[in-house]
Amino acid sequence: MLNTEHLPPHAEALAAELEAQQGYRVLRRVPRPYASLPHLGPAPDGTCIAIIDTETTGLDSENDVIIELAIQLVFVGDDGEVIGHSMPHSWLEDPERELDPRISMVTGLGAQHLRGQKIDDDFARGLLDRADLIVAQNAAFDVGFIERRYPDLAGKAWACSCSEVDWLRLGFEGRSQSALLAHVGWFSDAHRAAADVWALHWLLQHRQRAPGEREVRTHLARLIEASQQPTVMVQAERAPFSKKELLRARGYRWNAPKKFWEIELAPERVEHEQVWGYRHGLPAMTTRPVTARERHR
């Protein structure tokens, strides 16, 4: 059920009437960010999740830099229910270089917004260090920028809300944050870090019963559960170049630094995959275990 308490009752009545007509869907704007933490005293007990988003000068974490960072802390009980959350904290930073016009088109940020701005690294690092799990919509992208900026945070546990929730099984057709949010009836101002963090928090609070499940659960509970499951990286080392398309079609990705193809699988699928590789003339597959502390690197 949609939580529409923040919306004007008269407008919500019109929206409900329109939704009752065949051929219409209504999207509602997510509410303004708010906190649900005590003003004084300690933070709630439970698992601490840091939801983050970065806006950057480009896609290369080795050469591009962060121009906006947002972090929101969410505290979760043993049952996966949120017991408190902060407001998103966000900072801009001057990259001291000319911005690609396409970055400005996507983010709405220009030199006039960034000039002289600086991320509060002590505060940001403290928030991330406090977290038991860092969550991002595209963790493989954000982790590179975060660990380059804060090397002492290397090895923190990460989870990806895009890849680690089985959205297809839940009936979702796309995996972009805007598409997922629209599927459950909401929209947000995208491509600014604080807005994206809050929208992801809102999305992950959505409750749904998956096929075969007995309980209605939040997507955040599913994501935490998925992140805790160990997996195995199956590595097609020394695979001939001629097998490139075969591996790509199978779902393997190219590990550029190590120069081989690999795929992440549940442990029970590894033996079957190794047999598949043997049957297709590949050298013996190697494996390595993966947890949330290695995943997405």
N, C-alpha and C positions, 0 to 999 in steps of 0.2 A: 504494500500500500504506500502511496506517495505521502510524504510529510509536507503538507502545504500550509502549515501554521503561519509562515512568514508572508504569505501572499494575501492581497486584499480580498475579503470575502465576496464582494460583488463581482470582481473579475474572475475569481475561482468558480463562482456560480455560472458565469457565462462560458468558461472553459469546459466545465462539466456538461453543460447543455450541448456545446459544440461536439464534444467527444461522443455524445450519445448518438450523433448523426453518422450514418454510414459514410465512409470515405474521408473521415477526418482524424488526424492525430494532433494532439496539443503538446508542445514542449514548454516546460516551466523553467524559469531561471533559478539556479541554485541560490540559496540565501546568502546574504553577506556573511563573511567569516565571523565567528564568535568563539569564545573559549568556554570550556566547562571544567575548570580547575579551581581549587580553593585559592582565594586571594592570599591567605596566610597558611603556614604550615607546610608539611612535606607533600611531595607529589604522591598520587595514588600508588598503592602496591600493584604489581602486575608487570607484564612484559611491556617494555617501552619501544614503540615503533617510531622511527623518524621517516616521515614522508618528505621526499625532496624533489626538486626540479632545478635544472640549470638552463639558462640561455647562454649561448656561446658565440664566438666569432666565426665558428665553422665546425666541421665534423671531426677534425683530427685532434685528439686529446694531447698529442705530443707537441703540437705547434700552435693550436688555437687556444684561446683563454676564455674564462667565464666572464660574462658581462652582467649576469643577474643570477642570484642564488636565493632559493626559498626553502625553508625547513619548517615542518610542523611536527610536534611531538604528540603521539597518541598512546594512551595507556590502556592495555587490554587485559582482562581477567583470564583465568584458566579456561573459561568456557568460550573464549573468543569474542566476548562482548566488550565494547568500548566502555571504560569506566571514567574517562576524562581525556580531554585534549586541549592543547594550546591553540592560540591564533597562529597562522603562518607568520614566520619571521622572514623578512626579505631584505636584500641589499642589492644595490647596483655597484658596478665597478667600471672605471675608465680603463679601456684596454690599451690606451696610449698608442693606438694605430687606427688607420682608416677602416671603417666598417664596410663590409660588402653590402651594397644597396639591397640585396635580397634578404639579408639578415634584418635590416630595418623594416622591410616590407612585412616580414613574418612577425616580428616582435613589436613593431611600433616604436622601437628604441632608436634614437639617433645620437649623434655626437653631443647635441645640446642637453640630452638627458643624462649622459654618462660622464661628462667632463668634471673632473675633480672628485668623482664618487669612489668609495672604497668599501669593500666587504669587511665587516668586523670579524676577522679571522678567529680571534680568541673566543668570541661568543658562538660563532658557527661551529668551530671545532668542538667546543664544550657540548653543544646540543647533540652532535653526531656521536661523540664519544659516550654520551649518556645512553644512547640507544642500544638495545639488544639486537635490533634488526633494522636495516635501512631499506626502504621501499621506494621504488621509482617505476614510472610507466615504461621506461626503456632503460633498464638497469645497466645493460652492457654499454650504453652510451655514457651515462652519468658517472659510473664507477671510475672510468678512466680519468675524467677531469677531477673528481674528488680526491682520488688517491695520488694524483700528481701534485695537487695543491696541498694536501695534508698527508704526507707519506706515513706519519705515525698511525693513521687509521687503516693502513693496508691490512687486509685479513679480516676486516669486519664482515659480519654476515649481511648479505644483501638478498632481496627478493624482487622479482620483476612482475608487476601486475599485468603486463601485456602477455608474457609467455608462460607464466606459471599457474594461471587460472585457465581451466579448460572452457573458454568462452563458447566454443562451438557446441560442446555438449550441453551447455546451459541455454542454447538457443540463440546466441548472438551471431550476427552475420559478419561483423568486422571486429578489429581489435584496436583501432585507433581510439584514443581516449574520448574524442568527441563522438564517435560512432557508438561506443559503449554507453556513454552518458545519455545519448539520444534514445537508445534502445529502452532505457528505463524511465524515459519521460522528462529528461532534463537537458539544459544547455548552459554553457558558461562562456565567459570571455576568455578565449584561448590565447596561448603563446605569450603570456606573461607568467613568470615563475610562480608568484604567490597565488594567482588565480588558478593555475593548473594544479598546484598542490592541494588547494581547498576542494577543487572539483573532484580530484582523485579520492580524497578523503570521503566526500559525499557519495561517490560511486561505490566505494568499498563498503559503505554502510548498508547498501541495498540488500534486502533479504530475498532469498529464493530457495526453493527446493529443487535440487538437481534430480534427474532421472535415477532411480534406484536408491535415493536417500530417503530416510524417514523423517529427518528434521529440516525445518526451514533455517538456513544459516546465512550469515553475511558473507560477502565475497572476501572480506578481510580475514575471516576465520579460515576460509578455504586457502587463501594465499599463505597464511602463516603455516598451516598444515603442510602445504606443498613444499614450502621452503625447508621444512624440517626433515623431509624425506631424502636420504642419500641416493645418489645416482652414480652412474659409471660413464666415463667418457671413453668411447671406443674410437681408437685412432688408426686410421689407414696409413700408417707410415710406409714410405717407399712404394706407394701405389703408382703404377705407371701413368704417364700423362694421358694415355689413351682411355683410362678409366674415369676421367674427370666427369664426363656427362652422366655416366652410370651412378657415380657417387652423389652428384648433385641431385639427380632425380630421386635418389633414395633418401634425401634429406640431410646429407652431410654438408658441413660448412667448411670453408677454407680457413685454417689457422695460419695467418700470414707470418707472424713472428717465427713459428716453428716449421712452417712450410709443409704441412700435411693436412689431409681432410679428416674431420672428426664428427662424431654425433653423440649426443648425450641421451642415455637410455636408462630405464629402470633396470635394476640388477637382474631380474628374471628374464630380460630380453637379450642379455649379453651373449649367452652361448649360441642362441639362434642366429644372432648377427655375425658371430665369428664363423659359423657354418656357411652362412650366405656369402661371406667374403671368400672363403675357400672355394666354394662352387663357382665363383665368378673370376677365379684366377688372381686374386689379390694376395699379397704377402700376408703372413699371419698377423692378425689384428692385435695391437697392444691395448691395454686398458689402464685407466687410473681412476681412483675414487673421487667423487665430487660431493662436497657439502655446500651449504650456503656461504661458507667462508672462501670457497674457491670459485663458485658459480659466477657466471657473467664476466669473468676476466678473459 
